[in-house]
Amino acid sequence: MLVETDAIILHTIKYSETSIIAHVFTEEFGNGTYIMNNVRTNRSKMALFQPLSLVRISAYRKKDPKQIHRISNISFIQVPTSVTNNIVKSSISMFAGEIVNRIFTEEEYSTSIFSFLKSFVVLLENSQENYANLHILFLLHLTKFLGVFPQNNYSLSRRYFSLTLGEFVETESDGTVLMEKNSLLFLKILNTRNIDESISLTQQERQSLLSALLLYYDIHICKTQNIKSFEILKMVFE
């Protein structure tokens, strides 16, 4: 069946000397695996398969959604000029693409999730400043669509954030409860309503929050070990 849909490239791997296999999150079908031939010898086509490229695809889909579908045509909806030329933005896009691909291992139709991802792609491309923390807010606000958004019940008696319980607690009972300093950092991002809000973080604070959020994902959503772009992000922000 030939279909046309808006899509976001998540991750690609080489397949033969001229082809690639891509994990693509589409508006109509969610995350799926697609192959396209005669790509690797064409630089303009390869540019379309950067992580988080916002594209329009025509594809022949198999009846079984777990099978590899075939892309016949692909074009940009938004040309990622800023992301391509900015090492921080390109690292964030690679990281976000890996995270989404890790979470949605099977095709799941969700217009709201696609809309959220699309808005993030547009925001990352168009942000002129204050984009260094977008991956932090991305991780946090994505949990709204996964049913595990942390509870903001902070008070003077509940000053420690429990990554296991997803809420603030009275004491530091175990290793998944953040110390007060990091709990206040977590409260700072919890007080943001959207991913486009500007927050100020030092390099150390950014790293602490990223580690905490990835552990939160490990506990509630999926394992984040071996996310290759995590190490790239660390180097970029050093």
C-alpha positions as CSV (number, residue, x, y, z in Angstrom):
1,M,0.0,0.0,0.0
2,L,1.4,3.4,-1.0
3,V,1.0,6.1,1.6
4,E,2.1,9.7,2.1
5,T,2.7,11.1,5.5
6,D,4.7,13.7,7.5
7,A,7.5,12.1,9.4
8,I,10.5,12.6,11.6
9,I,13.8,10.7,11.1
10,L,15.0,9.2,14.4
11,H,18.0,7.0,13.5
12,T,19.6,5.4,10.5
13,I,22.0,2.6,9.8
14,K,23.9,1.6,6.6
15,Y,22.5,-1.2,4.5
16,S,24.5,-2.3,1.5
17,E,26.7,0.2,-0.3
18,T,23.9,2.4,-1.5
19,S,21.0,1.9,0.8
20,I,20.0,2.8,4.4
21,I,17.5,1.6,6.9
22,A,15.9,4.3,9.0
23,H,13.7,4.4,12.1
24,V,11.1,6.9,11.2
25,F,8.3,8.3,13.4
26,T,5.4,9.1,11.1
27,E,2.3,11.1,11.8
28,E,0.0,8.3,10.5
29,F,1.7,5.2,11.9
30,G,4.2,6.1,14.7
31,N,7.6,4.6,14.8
32,G,8.5,2.2,12.0
33,T,11.4,0.8,10.0
34,Y,12.0,1.9,6.5
35,I,14.5,1.2,3.7
36,M,15.5,3.5,0.9
37,N,17.8,2.6,-2.0
38,N,20.3,4.7,-3.9
39,V,20.8,7.1,-1.0
40,R,24.3,6.8,0.3
41,T,25.9,7.9,-3.0
42,N,23.7,11.1,-3.1
43,R,24.7,13.8,-0.6
44,S,21.5,15.7,-1.0
45,K,19.4,12.6,-0.2
46,M,21.6,11.7,2.8
47,A,21.0,15.2,4.2
48,L,17.3,14.2,4.5
49,F,18.2,11.4,6.9
50,Q,19.8,13.5,9.6
51,P,18.4,12.8,13.1
52,L,15.1,14.8,13.7
53,S,14.8,15.8,10.1
54,L,11.2,16.9,9.5
55,V,10.2,15.3,6.2
56,R,7.3,14.2,4.0
57,I,7.6,10.6,2.7
58,S,5.9,8.4,0.2
59,A,6.3,4.8,1.2
60,Y,5.1,1.3,0.3
61,R,3.9,-0.2,3.6
62,K,3.7,-3.9,4.3
63,K,0.6,-5.4,6.0
64,D,2.7,-6.4,8.9
65,P,3.8,-3.2,10.7
66,K,6.9,-5.0,12.1
67,Q,8.2,-5.6,8.6
68,I,10.6,-3.1,6.8
69,H,8.7,-0.7,4.6
70,R,10.1,1.0,1.6
71,I,10.4,4.7,1.0
72,S,9.9,5.8,-2.6
73,N,10.2,9.5,-2.2
74,I,11.3,11.9,0.6
75,S,11.5,15.7,0.9
76,F,12.1,18.3,3.6
77,I,9.2,20.0,5.3
78,Q,11.7,22.1,7.1
79,V,15.4,22.4,6.0
80,P,17.5,22.0,9.2
81,T,20.1,24.7,8.4
82,S,20.7,25.8,11.9
83,V,20.8,22.3,13.4
84,T,23.2,21.1,10.7
85,N,25.6,24.0,11.3
86,N,25.4,24.0,15.1
87,I,27.2,21.3,17.1
88,V,25.1,21.8,20.2
89,K,21.8,21.6,18.3
90,S,22.9,18.6,16.2
91,S,24.0,16.7,19.3
92,I,20.6,17.5,20.9
93,S,18.8,16.2,17.8
94,M,20.8,13.0,17.8
95,F,20.1,12.4,21.5
96,A,16.4,13.1,21.2
97,G,16.1,10.9,18.2
98,E,17.8,8.0,20.0
99,I,15.6,8.5,23.1
100,V,12.3,8.4,21.0
101,N,13.5,5.4,19.1
102,R,14.3,3.6,22.3
103,I,10.9,4.4,23.8
104,F,8.6,3.6,20.9
105,T,9.9,0.1,19.8
106,E,6.6,-0.7,18.0
107,E,4.3,1.3,15.8
108,E,1.9,3.3,18.0
109,Y,-0.4,5.8,16.4
110,S,-0.5,9.1,18.4
111,T,-1.2,12.4,16.7
112,S,-0.4,14.2,20.0
113,I,3.0,12.7,20.4
114,F,3.9,13.5,16.8
115,S,2.7,17.0,17.3
116,F,4.9,17.3,20.3
117,L,8.0,16.0,18.5
118,K,7.3,18.2,15.5
119,S,7.0,21.3,17.7
120,F,10.4,20.4,19.4
121,V,12.1,20.0,16.0
122,V,10.8,23.4,14.8
123,L,11.8,25.0,18.2
124,L,15.3,23.5,18.0
125,E,15.8,24.8,14.5
126,N,14.5,28.3,15.1
127,S,15.9,29.0,18.6
128,Q,18.5,31.7,18.4
129,E,19.6,31.5,22.1
130,N,18.8,29.6,25.2
131,Y,18.7,26.2,23.4
132,A,21.4,24.5,25.4
133,N,18.8,23.1,27.9
134,L,16.2,22.0,25.3
135,H,17.0,18.3,25.7
136,I,16.4,18.6,29.5
137,L,12.9,20.1,29.0
138,F,12.3,17.7,26.1
139,L,12.9,14.7,28.4
140,L,10.7,16.1,31.1
141,H,7.7,17.1,29.0
142,L,7.8,14.0,26.9
143,T,6.7,12.1,30.1
144,K,3.4,13.8,29.9
145,F,2.5,11.7,26.9
146,L,3.8,8.5,28.6
147,G,1.7,8.8,31.7
148,V,4.6,9.3,34.1
149,F,4.9,13.1,34.5
150,P,6.5,13.8,37.9
151,Q,4.2,15.2,40.6
152,N,5.0,18.7,41.8
153,N,4.1,18.4,45.5
154,Y,7.1,20.3,46.9
155,S,6.8,21.8,50.3
156,L,9.1,22.6,53.2
157,S,8.4,19.2,54.7
158,R,8.8,17.4,51.3
159,R,12.1,18.7,50.0
160,Y,13.6,15.6,48.4
161,F,12.5,14.3,45.0
162,S,12.1,10.5,44.8
163,L,12.8,9.3,41.2
164,T,11.1,6.0,42.1
165,L,7.9,7.5,43.4
166,G,7.9,10.5,41.0
167,E,7.2,12.9,43.8
168,F,8.8,14.9,46.6
169,V,9.2,13.1,49.9
170,E,10.3,13.9,53.5
171,T,13.6,12.1,53.7
172,E,16.5,10.9,51.6
173,S,15.6,7.2,52.1
174,D,17.6,5.6,49.2
175,G,19.8,6.2,46.3
176,T,17.0,7.2,44.0
177,V,16.0,10.2,46.1
178,L,17.8,13.3,45.0
179,M,19.7,15.4,47.5
180,E,18.2,18.7,48.4
181,K,20.3,20.7,46.0
182,N,19.4,18.5,43.1
183,S,15.8,18.3,44.2
184,L,15.5,22.1,44.0
185,L,17.0,21.8,40.5
186,F,14.3,19.3,39.6
187,L,11.7,21.6,41.0
188,K,13.0,24.4,38.7
189,I,12.3,22.4,35.6
190,L,9.0,21.0,37.0
191,N,7.8,24.6,37.2
192,T,8.1,25.1,33.5
193,R,4.9,24.7,31.6
194,N,6.3,24.1,28.1
195,I,9.5,23.1,26.4
196,D,10.0,26.6,25.0
197,E,10.4,28.2,28.4
198,S,13.9,29.7,29.0
199,I,15.8,28.4,32.0
200,S,19.3,29.1,33.2
201,L,21.5,26.2,34.2
202,T,25.3,25.9,34.7
203,Q,27.1,23.1,33.0
204,Q,27.2,21.1,36.3
205,E,23.5,21.6,36.9
206,R,22.6,20.6,33.4
207,Q,24.6,17.4,33.8
208,S,23.1,16.6,37.2
209,L,19.5,17.1,35.8
210,L,20.3,15.0,32.7
211,S,21.6,12.1,34.8
212,A,18.6,12.3,37.1
213,L,16.1,12.3,34.2
214,L,17.8,9.4,32.5
215,L,17.5,7.4,35.8
216,Y,13.9,8.4,36.0
217,Y,13.4,7.0,32.5
218,D,15.2,3.8,33.5
219,I,12.8,3.3,36.4
220,H,9.5,4.3,34.7
221,I,9.9,4.1,30.9
222,C,12.8,2.2,29.3
223,K,16.5,1.5,29.8
224,T,18.7,4.3,28.5
225,Q,22.0,2.6,28.8
226,N,24.2,2.6,25.7
227,I,22.6,5.8,24.3
228,K,25.6,6.7,22.2
229,S,24.7,10.4,21.8
230,F,24.7,10.8,25.6
231,E,28.5,10.7,25.6
232,I,28.6,13.1,22.7
233,L,26.4,15.6,24.6
234,K,28.7,15.4,27.6
235,M,31.7,16.2,25.5
236,V,29.9,19.1,23.7
237,F,28.9,20.7,27.0
238,E,32.3,20.3,28.7
